[in-house]
Amino acid sequence: MAGMSNNPILTGLSYLFSHEGDKTVAHCLTLDLVASGANLEEAEESLNAIVTIQIVTCVKSGNWVQLKRSAPPAYWQAIEDARPLPSALLEIEVPPVVLPVERYKTSLPVSRFEMELEAAVA
């Protein structure tokens, strides 16, 4: 398909979890998307839903620019002081771009990090 070679290909996602009061904030640094929940699991579940919608919507519309957004450098630097969590996989069913013959599923590796309660991104 013409022009597809310049489109970004996501090879993985980076999630940073932080705590604000009684809720957990989940931030997908790769796409600069944020969600929250009562705990890490709820925050990650909400973020996974938002990330999935973002990717599928961009693929359907051909709006590749939205997949090139990234969190500001301060958030990426915060990973250095964060506690690594076990990696995860986010399975995304991406609709076909050219012909609606079959659906394509892909799994993106998710690198996960958690900031301590008192740590904050400046």
N, C-alpha and C positions, 0 to 999 in steps of 0.2 A: 504494500500500500504506500503510495507516494507520501513523503513527509514523515513517515513513522520513525525513521532512523534517528530523528532529533528528539523524539519523545523520551522522557525519563523512564527508566525501568527501576522500580523499587526492588532492591535486593534484600532489604531488611528494615526493621523499624527499631527505634530506641525510645523506651518509655522511662520517665523519671517520676517517681512517686514522692510526694511530700505530705506533710500533715499540717493542717490549719485548724486549730481548735479541735472540735470533735469529728472532723471529717478528713478524708484522705483525698488528695488531689492527684490525678494521673495526667501526665503531660506527654503526648507523643511528640518528641522533639523533631523527628523526621518531617512531619507535616504541620507542626505547630498547632496541634489540636489539644484541647483540655476538657476533662470531665472530672466529676467528683463523686464520692460515695461515702457511706458510713464507715467503710473499711477498705483495705487494699483490694480485696476481691470484687466488691461492688464498683469501686472506682475503675478498675481495669475492665470489667464487663461493660460499663458505660462507654469507656474510651474505645474499646474494641468495636462497639456498634457505630460510633461516630467515624472511626477510621475506615471501617468497611463501607459505610455510606459515601464517604468522601471519595474513596478509590473507585467504587462502582459508578458513581455519578460522573467522575472525570473521564472514565473510560467510555461511558455511554455518550457523553457530549463531545468527546474529543478535546476537552479543556485541560490539556496537559500542564498548563501553567500552575494550576492549583496543586499539582503533585511536586512542584519545585519549591514550595514554601518550606521554610525551616525555622526552628526556634532561634531567638537571638543567642549570640555566643555565650552570654553569661549562664544560660541554662545548660549548654553543652559542657561548660567548664565545671558546673556543679556536679557532674557525674564523677569527676576525679575524687571528690570527697564523699560520695554516696556509697552505700553498701550494695555490692552486686547481688542480685537475686537470680535464681535459676532462670535460664532462658525459656521462652515459650514459643509456640507457633500460632499464628493467626491465619486460619483458613478463610479464603475469600473466593466466592464464586463470581468470576468476572464474566459479564455477558460478551458474546462474540462481537467483534468490531465490524466485520465485513458482512458475513452471512449468518443468519440465525439457524445454523445447522446443529450445533451442539454447544453446551455450556462448558466453560473451561474453569477448573478449580486450581487454585495455587495456594501455597502456604508460604507465608513470609516469616522468617525468624525474627523474634522480638527480643532484643537485649533489654533487661529490666534492671533498674537501680532504685534504691530507696534512700532518701535523705533522712537523717536523724531529726527528731522533733525540733531541736533548737536551731538546726541549720536552716538558712534561708538564702534565696538567691537575691543578691543585691541589685 
